[in-house]
């Protein structure tokens, strides 16, 4: 029996991430997603990066892989982040326009630097 030649179809070893559109997100879920300091750090770093340029492992956060996966799942569930697989890496983009349309001004507020008595 002759073997077929051609390009073999590649499958990922993990399921594609599920995304929630911001239109389906409650205000409570949006606030909860932005309430965690690690998630704020992720959102801020994504805001300063080109779309699809940051893999999950490229963030300098004080949590392990499992916790980082959880934080990205919360951000996806709140409609803040979209992810896709590119080869062995999962890359991210901030859904700035979509989230802003649903919650005007909330993302800008979250991205604003915190003011302290030392920094006006």
C-alpha positions in Angstrom: 0.0 0.0 0.0 1.5 3.4 -1.0 1.8 6.0 1.6 0.2 9.4 0.8 2.5 12.3 0.5 1.7 15.9 1.4 1.6 18.1 4.4 0.3 16.4 7.6 -2.4 18.3 9.5 -1.0 19.6 12.8 -3.1 19.6 15.9 -2.4 21.5 19.1 -1.8 19.6 22.3 -4.2 21.9 24.1 -7.6 23.2 23.5 -8.1 26.6 21.9 -8.9 29.2 24.5 -12.5 30.2 25.0 -13.3 33.9 24.7 -16.1 36.0 26.0 -17.1 39.1 24.1 -17.2 42.2 26.2 -20.9 42.7 25.3 -21.6 39.6 27.3 -19.7 40.7 30.4 -21.4 42.2 33.5 -20.0 45.2 35.2 -19.3 43.1 38.3 -17.2 40.7 36.3 -15.3 43.5 34.6 -14.5 45.1 38.0 -13.6 41.8 39.5 -11.1 41.0 36.7 -9.5 44.4 37.1 -9.4 44.2 40.9 -6.4 41.8 41.1 -2.9 43.3 41.1 -1.4 40.6 38.9 -4.2 41.0 36.3 -3.7 44.8 36.3 0.0 44.2 35.7 -0.8 41.9 32.8 -3.3 44.4 31.3 -0.9 47.3 31.7 1.9 45.3 30.0 -0.4 44.3 27.1 -1.5 47.9 26.7 2.1 48.9 26.2 2.8 46.1 23.7 1.9 45.6 20.0 -1.0 43.2 19.4 -0.1 39.5 19.4 3.5 40.3 20.3 3.4 38.9 23.9 3.4 35.2 24.7 2.1 34.1 28.1 5.6 33.3 29.3 6.9 36.7 28.5 5.3 38.4 31.4 7.3 39.1 34.6 4.7 38.3 37.3 5.2 36.9 40.8 3.1 33.8 40.2 3.6 30.3 38.8 2.3 28.9 35.5 -0.9 27.5 36.9 -1.8 30.8 38.6 -0.8 32.8 35.4 -3.2 30.5 33.4 -5.9 31.2 35.8 -5.4 35.0 35.6 -5.5 34.9 31.8 -8.7 32.8 32.0 -10.3 35.5 34.2 -9.2 38.2 31.7 -10.6 36.3 28.8 -13.8 35.7 30.7 -14.1 39.4 31.3 -13.6 40.2 27.6 -10.3 42.0 28.2 -7.9 39.6 26.5 -7.9 37.5 23.4 -5.4 34.7 22.9 -4.4 32.5 20.0 -1.8 29.8 19.5 1.2 30.4 17.3 3.2 27.3 17.1 4.1 26.3 20.7 3.3 29.8 22.1 0.0 31.3 23.1 0.0 35.0 22.3 -2.2 37.7 23.6 -3.8 41.0 22.6 -5.7 43.5 24.8 -9.3 43.9 23.4 -9.1 47.6 24.0 -11.6 48.9 21.5 -14.2 46.2 22.2 -13.9 46.6 26.0 -14.0 50.4 25.7 -17.3 50.2 23.7 -18.9 48.1 26.5 -17.4 50.0 29.5 -16.4 53.5 28.4 -13.5 54.8 30.4 -13.0 51.8 32.7 -9.9 50.5 30.9 -8.4 54.0 30.9 -9.0 54.3 34.6 -7.4 50.9 35.2 -4.4 51.8 33.1 -3.8 55.1 34.9 -0.9 55.1 37.2 -1.8 55.0 40.9 -1.2 58.2 42.8 0.5 58.0 46.1 1.5 60.7 48.6 5.0 60.6 47.1 3.7 60.9 43.5 1.0 63.4 42.8 
